């Protein structure tokens, strides 16, 4: 995941017109991560047993509630301290309630699924079908109290989960399709990772300065702790929670969308976009090694793993 992600980010940073120059299939590799992730959902879904759906929905709901709950709590505190406008001077210049809430509210779904494919179980990755509701400005607007936005478009809701459930249906109806599609899922990871990396410009870290880096660290530390606890309470090891402690690439577009809906945030939108983009990059590069470290820390010893298998069955110990 990390190597193709870094390659995409480096090319975009130092040769930003590469996709435009080559176009066609080469250009599509730089901008086509979403369709590849949709195919990944279908392939991943084929490996999920119907019996695992309650676990998947419960875990995804708890992780989403924890992530959004942190954003709401932080937004409530900052909203009373600094209001809608960004801080205008000093070391914290440019920091706003909008920037912090947007950075905390949205999980990097592609990165989460790639990490769960390697360190988690299929239902851990499938939990993102619920967490996908974080995408876009909806929960950020709710957190900020923007009037007039009281429902989530049903088309977007269905679109976020449909590929996964198509895969679940195919895999449970046909054992050969389950094997065929399931083998394809890992091969898709480097391709959509490259596309995700191509959407990241490393210069954004420099533009955001130390504040952007610190905000990214805060997202990992604060949401990571809460999500690990939530994951463990729902039967996980905490790996899924650590993997969800990121900021999604589409979160960088949220400040402008919020400002378009409520002009009180117009002055905060520009600086917030830079800060959120910095968080995307910081979390994308730091969370994978942290997930690997947490997996090593929580993985049972071989003796314990054999004991667990003998007591709970052959699938008791999650894939690693």
C-alpha positions as a printed NumPy array, in Angstrom:
array([[  0.   ,   0.   ,   0.   ],
       [  2.622,   2.548,   1.09 ],
       [  5.095,   2.163,  -1.803],
       [  2.601,   2.811,  -4.648],
       [  0.961,   5.515,  -2.52 ],
       [  4.317,   7.262,  -2.156],
       [  5.059,   6.864,  -5.878],
       [  1.766,   8.506,  -6.807],
       [  2.317,  11.359,  -4.368],
       [  5.879,  12.001,  -5.591],
       [  4.843,  12.096,  -9.243],
       [  1.955,  14.468,  -8.492],
       [  4.223,  16.705,  -6.414],
       [  7.111,  17.008,  -8.867],
       [  5.376,  16.312, -12.208],
       [  1.77 ,  17.413, -11.646],
       [  0.794,  17.372, -15.339],
       [  1.797,  13.736, -15.926],
       [ -1.772,  12.428, -16.133],
       [ -2.755,  15.241, -18.483],
       [  0.275,  14.754, -20.746],
       [ -0.149,  11.013, -21.258],
       [ -3.932,  10.79 , -20.929],
       [ -5.78 ,   7.626, -21.971],
       [ -5.12 ,   4.57 , -19.804],
       [ -1.991,   6.036, -18.193],
       [ -3.844,   9.187, -17.175],
       [ -6.697,   7.102, -15.786],
       [ -4.335,   5.343, -13.392],
       [ -3.739,   8.725, -11.722],
       [ -7.421,   9.58 , -11.331],
       [ -9.256,   6.244, -11.302],
       [ -8.904,   5.03 ,  -7.722],
       [-12.667,   5.189,  -7.04 ],
       [-13.711,   2.669,  -9.751],
       [-10.895,   0.336,  -8.691],
       [-12.055,   0.585,  -5.057],
       [-15.603,  -0.242,  -6.227],
       [-14.271,  -3.428,  -7.879],
       [-12.277,  -4.13 ,  -4.716],
       [-15.545,  -3.908,  -2.733],
       [-17.153,  -6.547,  -4.968],
       [-14.165,  -8.891,  -4.692],
       [-13.896,  -8.32 ,  -0.954],
       [-17.629,  -8.839,  -0.456],
       [-17.419, -12.253,  -2.097],
       [-15.237, -13.439,   0.808],
       [-17.738, -12.361,   3.494],
       [-20.126, -14.961,   4.819],
       [-23.732, -13.888,   5.408],
       [-23.24 , -15.056,   8.972],
       [-20.608, -12.322,   9.416],
       [-22.965,  -9.457,   8.475],
       [-24.181,  -8.711,  12.037],
       [-20.554,  -8.425,  13.207],
       [-19.657,  -6.231,  10.222],
       [-22.569,  -3.85 ,  10.756],
       [-22.052,  -3.671,  14.517],
       [-18.34 ,  -2.976,  14.239],
       [-18.75 ,  -0.415,  11.45 ],
       [-21.495,   1.374,  13.369],
       [-19.441,   1.576,  16.551],
       [-16.329,   2.819,  14.725],
       [-18.31 ,   5.438,  12.821],
       [-20.114,   6.623,  15.958],
       [-16.778,   6.92 ,  17.777],
       [-15.102,   8.851,  14.956],
       [-18.002,  11.258,  14.415],
       [-18.557,  11.586,  18.164],
       [-14.999,  12.841,  18.61 ],
       [-15.582,  15.431,  15.865],
       [-18.8  ,  16.583,  17.489],
       [-17.147,  16.93 ,  20.902],
       [-14.168,  18.85 ,  19.514],
       [-16.42 ,  20.998,  17.332],
       [-18.615,  21.881,  20.317],
       [-15.627,  22.969,  22.406],
       [-13.858,  24.903,  19.639],
       [-17.113,  26.453,  18.476],
       [-17.524,  28.071,  21.894],
       [-13.863,  29.061,  22.136],
       [-13.118,  30.525,  18.681],
       [-16.434,  30.475,  16.802],
       [-16.71 ,  30.161,  13.011],
       [-13.775,  32.403,  12.017],
       [-10.175,  31.146,  11.851],
       [ -7.521,  32.326,  14.281],
       [ -5.922,  35.363,  12.639],
       [ -2.491,  35.561,  14.273],
       [  0.221,  33.758,  16.181],
       [  1.392,  30.155,  15.889],
       [ -2.18 ,  28.932,  15.451],
       [ -3.003,  31.275,  12.559],
       [ -5.443,  29.637,  10.157],
       [ -6.751,  27.065,  12.632],
       [-10.536,  26.974,  12.737],
       [-13.37 ,  24.841,  14.036],
       [-14.142,  23.906,  10.439],
       [-10.599,  22.645,   9.751],
       [-10.407,  20.502,  12.883],
       [-13.865,  18.97 ,  12.488],
       [-13.323,  18.174,   8.796],
       [ -9.971,  16.531,   9.599],
       [-11.44 ,  14.313,  12.326],
       [-14.766,  13.352,  10.75 ],
       [-13.79 ,  11.393,   7.625],
       [-11.812,   8.122,   7.436],
       [ -9.54 ,   7.264,   4.498],
       [-11.549,   4.31 ,   3.186],
       [ -9.043,   3.04 ,   0.623],
       [ -6.225,   2.99 ,   3.155],
       [ -8.467,   1.36 ,   5.776],
       [ -9.556,  -1.443,   3.432],
       [ -6.012,  -2.115,   2.236],
       [ -4.771,  -2.406,   5.819],
       [ -7.687,  -4.661,   6.777],
       [ -7.037,  -6.917,   3.779],
       [ -3.571,  -7.601,   5.219],
       [ -4.054,  -7.32 ,   8.986],
       [ -7.771,  -7.828,   9.586],
       [-10.664, -10.078,   8.726],
       [-13.117,  -9.673,   5.822],
       [-15.79 ,  -8.336,   8.147],
       [-13.313,  -5.715,   9.423],
       [-12.887,  -4.377,   5.883],
       [-16.616,  -4.743,   5.241],
       [-17.293,  -2.51 ,   8.238],
       [-16.357,   0.416,   6.015],
       [-19.686,   0.093,   4.193],
       [-21.153,   1.714,   7.326],
       [-18.219,   4.067,   7.903],
       [-18.557,   5.296,   4.298],
       [-21.423,   7.459,   5.552],
       [-18.733,   9.77 ,   6.956],
       [-17.721,  10.73 ,   3.413],
       [-18.554,  14.234,   2.274],
       [-19.726,  17.262,   4.187],
       [-22.827,  15.769,   5.828],
       [-21.514,  14.993,   9.306],
       [-19.281,  18.047,   9.277],
       [-22.303,  20.227,   8.583],
       [-24.281,  18.468,  11.294],
       [-21.405,  19.001,  13.708],
       [-21.201,  22.67 ,  12.856],
       [-24.943,  23.077,  13.13 ],
       [-25.628,  24.165,   9.532],
       [-29.375,  24.691,   9.18 ],
       [-31.466,  22.994,   6.506],
       [-29.495,  19.744,   6.118],
       [-31.566,  17.153,   7.928],
       [-31.338,  14.106,   5.663],
       [-28.77 ,  12.041,   3.814],
       [-29.483,  11.347,   0.112],
       [-30.65 ,   7.75 ,  -0.198],
       [-28.898,   7.361,  -3.551],
       [-25.527,   8.085,  -1.959],
       [-26.307,   5.727,   0.898],
       [-27.177,   2.859,  -1.447],
       [-24.229,   3.622,  -3.728],
       [-21.79 ,   3.37 ,  -0.821],
       [-22.817,  -0.184,   0.109],
       [-24.146,  -1.689,  -3.145],
       [-20.834,  -3.056,  -4.578],
       [-19.998,  -4.762,  -1.292],
       [-23.409,  -6.416,  -1.021],
       [-23.311,  -7.505,  -4.67 ],
       [-20.034,  -9.261,  -3.838],
       [-21.53 , -10.833,  -0.7  ],
       [-24.459, -12.169,  -2.743],
       [-22.199, -13.592,  -5.477],
       [-19.813, -15.221,  -3.003],
       [-22.552, -16.839,  -0.951],
       [-24.505, -18.067,  -3.99 ],
       [-21.534, -19.56 ,  -5.856],
       [-18.5  , -21.071,  -4.144],
       [-16.418, -20.896,  -7.34 ],
       [-17.112, -17.152,  -7.688],
       [-16.126, -16.697,  -4.043],
       [-12.722, -18.258,  -4.734],
       [-12.28 , -16.479,  -8.084],
       [-13.188, -12.988,  -6.872],
       [-11.581, -13.399,  -3.456],
       [ -8.168, -14.042,  -4.997],
       [ -8.425, -10.81 ,  -7.012],
       [ -8.913,  -8.493,  -4.016],
       [ -5.251,  -8.264,  -2.87 ],
       [ -4.046,  -7.612,  -6.438],
       [ -6.174,  -4.447,  -6.64 ],
       [ -4.572,  -2.778,  -3.609],
       [ -1.409,  -1.331,  -5.235],
       [ -3.444,   0.07 ,  -8.128],
       [ -5.937,   2.073,  -6.114],
       [ -3.148,   2.979,  -3.671],
       [ -1.278,   4.626,  -6.546],
       [ -4.421,   6.527,  -7.533],
       [ -4.925,   7.699,  -3.948],
       [ -1.295,   8.807,  -3.757],
       [ -1.659,  10.703,  -7.043],
       [ -4.293,  12.879,  -5.355],
       [ -1.796,  13.981,  -2.674],
       [  0.569,  16.901,  -3.23 ],
       [  3.393,  16.745,  -0.696],
       [  3.873,  20.518,  -0.979],
       [  0.674,  20.886,   1.06 ],
       [  2.607,  19.86 ,   4.181],
       [  5.028,  22.722,   3.61 ],
       [  2.172,  25.172,   2.989],
       [  0.373,  24.126,   6.154],
       [  3.562,  24.347,   8.192],
       [  3.981,  22.8  ,  11.599],
       [  0.293,  23.3  ,  12.46 ],
       [ -0.817,  20.983,   9.664],
       [  1.597,  18.296,  10.825],
       [  0.503,  18.665,  14.457],
       [ -3.167,  18.444,  13.436],
       [ -2.431,  15.199,  11.579],
       [ -0.693,  13.789,  14.66 ],
       [ -3.665,  14.854,  16.788],
       [ -6.07 ,  13.007,  14.477],
       [ -4.013,   9.824,  14.856],
       [ -3.513,  10.128,  18.618],
       [ -6.972,  11.256,  19.733],
       [ -9.177,   9.32 ,  17.335],
       [ -6.802,   6.334,  17.383],
       [ -7.134,   5.874,  21.143],
       [-10.923,   6.12 ,  21.039],
       [-11.277,   3.837,  18.02 ],
       [ -8.969,   1.164,  19.452],
       [-11.133,   1.041,  22.574],
       [-14.315,   0.894,  20.473],
       [-12.881,  -1.877,  18.294],
       [-11.839,  -3.976,  21.261],
       [-15.264,  -3.553,  22.875],
       [-16.872,  -5.06 ,  19.76 ],
       [-14.595,  -8.105,  19.711],
       [-11.684,  -6.801,  17.62 ],
       [ -8.002,  -6.513,  18.449],
       [ -7.85 ,  -2.749,  17.948],
       [ -6.197,  -3.053,  14.526],
       [ -9.34 ,  -1.869,  12.723],
       [ -9.642,   1.067,  15.107],
       [ -6.037,   2.115,  14.524],
       [ -6.529,   1.799,  10.74 ],
       [ -9.54 ,   4.135,  10.902],
       [ -7.567,   6.933,  12.611],
       [ -6.956,   8.763,   9.332],
       [ -8.288,  11.691,   7.293],
       [ -9.813,  10.922,   3.893],
       [ -8.627,  12.636,   0.746],
       [-12.133,  13.875,  -0.022],
       [-12.182,  15.653,   3.339],
       [-10.034,  18.381,   1.756],
       [-13.077,  19.357,  -0.321],
       [-15.373,  19.605,   2.706],
       [-14.419,  23.147,   3.875],
       [-15.384,  24.652,   0.508],
       [-18.671,  22.724,   0.472],
       [-19.511,  23.851,   3.982],
       [-18.654,  27.466,   3.128],
       [-20.951,  27.276,   0.088],
       [-23.801,  26.176,   2.344],
       [-23.077,  28.692,   5.109],
       [-21.137,  31.875,   4.254],
       [-20.089,  32.328,   7.874],
       [-17.333,  29.824,   7.14 ],
       [-16.107,  31.52 ,   3.931],
       [-13.048,  33.038,   5.619],
       [-12.11 ,  29.7  ,   7.189],
       [-12.504,  27.585,   4.036],
       [ -9.157,  28.417,   2.369],
       [ -6.845,  27.841,   5.354],
       [ -8.937,  24.832,   6.4  ],
       [ -8.461,  23.183,   2.998],
       [ -4.67 ,  23.404,   3.327],
       [ -4.698,  22.078,   6.898],
       [ -7.001,  19.169,   6.053],
       [ -4.899,  18.27 ,   2.993],
       [ -1.845,  18.182,   5.232],
       [ -3.69 ,  15.841,   7.619],
       [ -4.517,  13.531,   4.708],
       [ -0.833,  13.187,   3.842],
       [  0.433,  12.875,   7.429],
       [ -2.112,  10.205,   8.389],
       [ -1.695,   8.304,   5.095],
       [  2.023,   7.805,   5.723],
       [  2.074,   7.338,   9.502],
       [ -0.942,   5.093,  10.132],
       [  0.219,   2.003,   8.119],
       [  3.403,   1.455,  10.177],
       [  1.418,   2.109,  13.362],
       [ -1.137,  -0.533,  12.345],
       [  1.693,  -3.004,  11.645],
       [  3.182,  -2.239,  15.069],
       [ -0.18 ,  -2.661,  16.816],
       [ -0.796,  -5.951,  14.973],
       [  2.555,  -7.33 ,  16.186],
       [  1.771,  -6.114,  19.694],
       [ -1.656,  -7.764,  19.888],
       [ -1.128, -10.908,  17.804],
       [ -1.197, -14.054,  19.96 ],
       [  1.932, -16.138,  20.272],
       [  1.971, -19.343,  18.171],
       [  1.161, -21.449,  21.232],
       [ -1.788, -19.257,  22.192],
       [ -3.005, -19.156,  18.6  ],
       [ -3.059, -22.972,  18.429],
       [ -4.899, -23.117,  21.732],
       [ -7.451, -20.567,  20.513],
       [ -8.006, -22.525,  17.299],
       [ -8.549, -25.772,  19.179],
       [-11.167, -24.154,  21.422],
       [-13.006, -21.844,  19.062],
       [-12.555, -23.514,  15.683],
       [-10.347, -23.068,  12.632],
       [-11.392, -19.471,  11.952],
       [-11.02 , -18.172,  15.496],
       [ -7.735, -16.43 ,  14.838],
       [ -8.055, -13.57 ,  12.31 ],
       [ -5.878, -13.35 ,   9.233],
       [ -2.553, -11.564,   9.64 ]])
